[in-house]
């Protein structure tokens, strides 16, 4: 068995998933009728365009030869109708294509976001926020643009190509076959360069994802960046990631730059052959000048689609590269606890919790080289029971497994062995949503959203009235400072609550938990980062919140758990001591040492503060 944290043999790097064009095209299936209408209008527009060379042919072969002014006026009127019809039909068709693109982008982004919400917490442990954001934004944008801007134009160019070839065959089939000898050469060039475009496009998107990680990290921690004067360092990190994307983008640009002109060169070689051969036929009297001019017009119409098809092909390859990254995310398995519709809901709980020989190890993770790192066991055969309404404290050194215990109770991770029950129900046998609805977590660093204070509190209960929100804020000792703000409950707290102090953010989080009205309360270092005044206000609010609820408390400040009904002391994933505060102090074990050290450290800090104050007053 591999040792904890020991590297094991690197797994071969998985091959990038090859997404079929058929699956990508399936994204357009919900907009089938809109595409059919847009496609029909496209055919109409192109059919009108194909009439133009025939009009010119008639003009040269008949009207100008016979000097017939009436026919000339009729032809000009026909041209006006053709151009007006093209403009009107093209306007409607253009709107339909744009609307399909916007709908596709909306559906893809909302679908991806919903999928991400269903992912297990272990997924986020191994992914970076910036990279995920890049897939939802950059990759979806590229996929949407490539599909909607190219699929119908692809059909358009095919219609023009097929129509032009059909008409030229009717005019002179020898000319057509002569011109078409260049088609296989153009197809081979497109295939070779298309693969390079697809490969480099994926490199571009991956580079943008890496840059997004740096962007998200630097912008979310401006205080740390500025405190260490690391602005230039962050700029360098961002530039390095962007340069990776730039390198791939330049390679893609080179391939795209070659593909279009190369296709054009090959196509114009066909036109040159037609002019040479057709000119000889006109000189020999076997072909009229009008037929030759019309044929040349149609050959130019053929060249346009050939060049466009090459460009469209390159962009479709780019779309396939973006699709690979989008579908990789969509194919990630979701959290079974949330995704299983057959699990029953947990009945209203009284709050009896039982851990029976629970063991847990976080999943192995790959490092940058692909080596799989096995992590140590976090909990080993942990067993304890909490009765309804009891307060149980989890204490111990950092890394002992305290926070993990709360995460397992919330079923944020699946245990390796043992069982966790709530009122006798195995938490794996009920839906995760019904389980979590009966719990509330107050962490050390509360997470506030960049919305108003009222909306942050309402997050605990979405249908709460303003009166209920105010009552929760008052019970959390938050209403006094809220009313001093210019906009009161409507005050926007800023990203992550940056406009509020740590104590104010914590009281907002407590108000949210109060409004949620949980049966089980989980406090994870809820007062660890607060000053004495804020801690007193928060502790008073927590005492109100804990009344009548089963509460699990994780704390390093052991003075906050002295009144707990039971204290569990964890060390290296095992419960090494349990009992009340008095019992554990009498035991004179790990708890007593942690408690005594806590007071010694606190006394040292107070002595230093007093000395600093005295020095400053002299």
N, C-alpha and C positions, 0 to 999 in steps of 0.2 A: 504494500500500500504506500502511495507517495506521501512524503512528509509534508506537513503544513507549510504553505508558502513556497514549496519547492517547485522549481520549474520542471515541467515534463517535456517530452519530445514534442517539438512544434508540429502542429497539424499542417498538412499542405494547405496553402492558401486556396480558398474555394474559388472555382471559376465563376466569373461574373455571369449572372443569369442572362440568357439570350431570350429576349422577349420577341415573340412572333408579331409580325405586322398585323396578323388577324386579330390578336388580342388587343393591340393598340387601337385598331379600327373599331373594335367593339365598344370603345368609349363613346363613339358617336351614335350608337344604337338608340339611346333615348331621344335623339333629335332626328329620327329617321324621316318623318314626314316633312319637317322643315328642310332637310337636305334634299328630299325628292323634289320639293317645289323649287328650291334654289337651283338644283341641277337642271330641271326643266327650263327655267328661265335662262340658264346658261346656254343650253342647247339652242334656244330661240335666238339669243344674242349672237352666238357664233354662226348660226345658219344665216342670219342677216348679213354677217360679215363676209361669208363665203359668196354672196351674190355680187359683191363689188367687182371682182375680176371678170365675171361674166358680163357685167354691164360694160366694162371697158372693152371687152372683146367685141360686143355688139357695136359699140361706138366706132371701133376701128374697122371692123369688117363690113358693116352695113351703113350706119348713119353718115360717116364722113365720106365713104365711097359714093353713096347716092346723093349726098348733100341735102338730106331731108331734115329741115328745121323742125317740123312737127315731132318727128321721132326724137330729135335732140332734146326738145322741151320735155317730152315724156320721160326720157332717161334721167334728166336732171331732177324732175319731180320724184321719180322712183328713188334716186339717191337720197333726196331730202327725207323721204319717208323712212328709208333704211336707217339713216343716221339718227333720226328722231326716235325711232323705235328702239334702236340700240341703247340710246341714252336713258329712256324711260325704264326699259326692262333691266338695264344694268344697275340703275339706282335701287330698285326693289331687291334685286339679287344681292347687291352689296350689303344692304341692311340685314338681310337674312343671314348672310355669312358672318357678319360681325356679331349679331345677336347669338348665333350658335356658339361662337367663340367665348362670349361672356358667360353664357350659361354653362358651358363646359368647364371654364375656369372656376366658377362658383361651386359647381357640383363636386369637382375634384378636390378643391381646398376644404370644403365642409366635410366631405367624406373622409379625407385624410385626417382632419382634426378629430373627428369622431373616433376614427380608428386609433389614434394616438391616446385618446382618453380611455380606451379600453385595454391599453397595454399594461402589463404587470410592472410593478416598481423595479424589478430586476432589469427590465429593458432600459429604463432610464439610468440605472447605475452604470451601464456600459455605453451609453450614447451621450453626445454633447448637444446642448440645446441649440447652439448656432448651426450645427450640421442638420438637425431636424428642421429648423426654420428654413434653411436653404432649400430643402427638398419640397417644402410646402409652398415656397414662394418662387425661387428661381427655376426649379425643375418644372413646376406646373405651368409657369409662364411660357417657358420654351416649348413645352409639349402642346399647350393650347395654341400658340402662335403657329407652330409648325403644322399642326393638324388643320386648323380652320383656314389658314392662309394658303394651304397647299392642296388639300384634298379636292376641293371644287375646281381650283385652277388646273389641277392635274386632269380632272375630267374635261375641263374646257380645252386644254391643249390636245387631249386625245381626240375630242370631237373635231377640232380644226385639222389635226393631222390626218385623221381617217377621211374626213370630207374632202380635204385638198387632194389626197392621194386618189380617192375615188373619181374626182372630176378630171384629174390629169390622166388617169387611165382611160377615161372616155375620150379625152382629146387626142392623146397619142400614147399608147401603152409602151412603145419602145422607149420614149423619153423617160417615162416613169421608172421602168426597170433600170435604165442607165443611171438615173439619179439615186436609186435605192441601194446601189452597190456599196455606198458609204455607211449605210445604217449599222451593219454589224460592228464596224470599227468604232462608231460612236457608242454603241452599247457596251463594248469591252472597256473603253476608257471610263465610262460612268461607273461600271461595276468595281473596277480597281480603286478609283479615287473615292467612291462612296464608302467603302470599308474604312479607309483612313479617316474620313470625316466623322464617321460614327465613333471610332475609337478616340479621336482627339476631343470630340464633344463631351464624352464621358469624363475625360481628364479635366476639361474646362469646368464642368459642374462640380467635380470633386474638389478642385481648387477653390471654387467659390464657397463650397461648404466649409472647408478648412478656414477660409478667411472669415466666414460668418461666425465661427466659434470664437476667434480672437475678438471680433467686433462685439459680440454679445458679452464676453468676459470683461473687456475693457470698459464698455459703457455701463455695465452693471456695478462696477466697483471703482468709480472715479475718485473716491476719497483715498483708497489704498494707492492708486496709481500716482496721485498728486503728492501724497504724504511721503512716498519714496522717490519722488522726482523721476518717474519711469515713463514719462510721456514719449520720449524718443525711443525707448525700448519697445513700447507697445506699437509705435509707428513702424519700427523695424520688423516686428513680428507680423503685422498686418501686410506690409509690403512683401515680405518673403512668401506668404501664402498667396497673395494676389499675383506675384510673379510666376508662381507655378501655373496658375490659371492662364496668365498671359502667354506663357510659352506654348501651352496647348492650343490656345486660341489662334496664335500666329501660325501654327502648323495647320490648323483647320482652315484658316484664311488662305494659306498657300494652295491647299488642295482645291478649295472652292474657286479660287482665282484661276486655276488652271482648267477646271472642269468646264466652265461656261465657254471661254474663248476656244478651247480645244474642240468642243462640240460644234461651235460656230464655224471654225476652220474646216472641219470635216464636211459640214453641211454646205458651205460655200464652194467647196471643191466639187460637190455634186451639181451646184448651179453652173459653175464654170463649164463642166462637161455638157450640160444642157444647152448653154449658149453656143458653145462650139459646134455641137452636133446639130442643133436647131438652126443655126445660121446657115450651115451647109444645106439643110433641107429647104430653107426659104430661097437660097440662091438657085437651087436646082429646080424650084417651082413645085416641090411636093408639099409645101406647107405655106399657109398664109402668114403675113406679119402679125395679124391680130391673134391668130392661134399661138404664135410664139410668145407674144407679149403676155397673153393670158396665162400661158404655161409658166412663164418666168414669175408672174405674180403669185401663182399657186405654189411654186417652188419656194418663194420667199416666205409664204405662209407656212410651208412645211418647215423651213429653217427656224422660224420663230418658236414653234412648239418643241423642236429638237433642243434648242438652247434652253428654253424654259424648263423642259422636262429634266434636263441635266441639273439645273439649279434646284428645281423642286425635289429631285432625287436626293441631292446633298442635304437639303433641309429635312427631308423625311428621315434620313439617317441620323440627323441631329435629334429629331423627335424620338426615334427609337432609343437613343442613348439616354435621353431624359426619362423616357418611359421605364427603362430598366431600373433607374433609381427610385422612381415613384412606386413601381410595382413591388420592388424589394421591400419597401415599407408596408405596402398594403398586404403583402403575403406573410408578414410577421404574425405569429399566432397571438391572439388576444388573451387577456386574462380569463382563464376558464371560470373563475369565480363570478365574474360579471357576465360572461357570455353564455352561461348555461341556463336556458329558459325553464328547465325542468325542476330546478331546485326550489323547494318551498320557502316561503318567507318565515323568518324567525318570529315566534309569538312575542308579545310584550314581555320583556325580561324583568325578573325581580333583582337580578344582579349577582347571582352565584357563579363564580368563576373557578374552573379547575384546570390545572396543568398536570398531566399525568405522563411522567417520563419523556418529556419533550426534548428532542435533540434537533439542532439546526446548524447548517453550514451555508454561508453565502455561496452562490454559484461561482465556479472557476471563471477567471477572466483572462483574456489574451493581452500580452503587452504589445509594444509597438512592433516587435519582431515577429509576432504571431505565436510566441511561446505561451502555452497555457499555464497559468499560475493557480495552483490549488490553494484555497484559503483555509485557515484553521477552523475547527468547530467553534461556534460562538456559544451554543448552549449544549450541555451534556446531561441527559436524563434529569431534567428539571421537573420537580413536582411540588405543587403547593395548592392550597384552596383558599378562596376568599368568599366569605359569607355576605349576603345582601346587606348593603349599608356600611360595610367595614371600610376602613382606610388602611391600605397596605402599602408600605414603602419599600422601594427597591434601592439599595445602596451598594456601594462597592467602588473599586478603582475604575479608572477609565478603561473601556474595552472589556468590561466584565460581562456584558450582555444585557444591561438594563433596558436601554432603548429598544434593542432587538425584541425583548419580551413584549413590549407594547405593540411593536409592529406585527408580531405574530398574532397577537390577540385581535388586531384589526384585520388580520388576514391580508396584509400587504405582501407577505411572503408565505410560501407553503412549507410546513414543517417537514423534516426528514423522517421522523418517527415519533411515536407517542400520540397523544390526543389532547386537544383543548376543547373544553365544553363550557357552554353558558346555559345555566339552568338545566343541565343534563343533555343539551343538544350539542352534538359535535359541530363545531363551527364550519366544517367542510361539507356538512349535509344541508346547510341552509344558504340562501342567496347572500352574496357579499353585501349587496345594497341594504337588505333588511338588517344585517348584522351591524353595519357601520352607522345606520340611521339611529341606533340605540346607544352610540358612543360619541364622545367628543374629546378631541385632543387639543391640549393647550401646550405648545412647544416652547422651548427657550427663546427662539427667535420667531415671533409670530409673523405669519405671512398675511400682509394686507394687499389688496388690489388697488390699482390706481384709479379708484372711484371715490364717491363720497363716503363719509363716515357711516351714514345711514345704510348705504348699500353693503358696506363691509360687515355691519352687524346683521343685516337681513340675510346674509349668506348662510347664517345658521338656520333660518326658517324663511323660505322664499315668500310665503303668503302673510308674513307678519305686518301688522298695521304700524303706523307711526307711534301710536301710544304704547304698543308693546315694545317697540325699539327703544323708546325713551325710558321705559321701565327697566329694560335690561341694562341700558347704559347707566342708570342710576344705581342699580344693584351692583354694578361692576366698578363703582366709584369713578365713573368716567363722565357723568353728566356735567359736573361742575366745570371741568376744563373745556368741554364741548361748547357749553353756553357762553364761554368767554371768547370763542372764535367768532370772527365777523359773520360767517354764514352758518354757524351752528352745525347741525347734523348734515347740512348740505355741503360742508367743507370737503373739498377734494384733498385726499391725503398724499397724493403724489405716488410715484412708482415705489412699490414695496413700503409705503407709508413713510417716505423719507421726510415729510414735513412735520412728523410727530416725534416726540422723544420715545426712548425705549419703554419707559413706564406707561406712557399714553398708548402706545401700540399694544402693549400687553393687556391693558384694561379693555381696549376695543376687542381683542381676541376673547377675553373672558366674557364680555357682553354677548358676543356671538355664540359662545358655548352655552351661556344661560338661556338665550333665546332658543337654542336647539333643544334644550330640556332633555339631556341624555339620561339613560339609566346608569351608564357607566362612564366615569370621568377618568381621563388619562392625562396626568400632569408630568411633562418631561422637562425638568429643570426650569420650571415656569418663573422662578424669581432669581435665577443664577446671575443674570447680567444687570441687575437693578441696583441703584443706590439705596441707602437705608430708608429715605423718605418714600421713594416709589415702592420699595419692597413692602413697607407697612400698608400702603394703600392697596397694593395688589394682593397681599396676603389676606387682608380683610375681605376683599372681593372673592378670593378663592374659598374662604371659609363659608361664605354664603352659597357659593356654587356647589360645595361638597355636601351640604346638608341633605340627608335622605338618599344619597347616591353612593354606589360602590365606587371607590376611588383607588387607583393605583398611582403612586407618586414616585417619580425618579428624582433624586436630589443629591447634589454634592454637599450643599449646606445642610449638614445633618441636624441643625437646630430646627429645621422646618418639618422634621419627621418625628420629633420626640413624642408627639401625642398620637402617633399611628397605633391602630389596634394590633398590627403585626409588622415586623420589620424583617425583610429577607436580605441577607448579605450575600452578594454574588462575588465570586472571584474565579477568573478563568473559565467562565461558563457554567459554574456549579454553585449551588446554594451551600455555603459553608457554615452559615449561622442563621438562626431564626428565633424570633421572640419579641418581646416588648423592649422599649428603651432600657428600662431598669434591669430586665433580665440579661440583656446583652452587655450592659456596662458591668454587671456583676460577673459575667463570664470572662471579661478582660481578654477578649480575642481581637479579631480584625476590626470589628465595629468600634470597640473601645479605643483602639489605636487611631482609627480614622476620625473619631469624634474628638479625641484629645488633640490631634494634630490640627484639626479644623479650628479649635479655639486658640491654639498656639499661633497659627498663621494669622487669625483675626486679631489677636492681641498685638502681634508684631506690626501689622498694618496700622492699627490705632495708635501705637506708640510712635511710629514714623510720622503719621499725620500730625499728631500733637507736637512733635519736635519741629516739624516744618512750619506749623502755625506760629509756634513760639519764636522761631528764628525770624519769621517774616514780620512779627510785631515789634522786634527790637530795632 
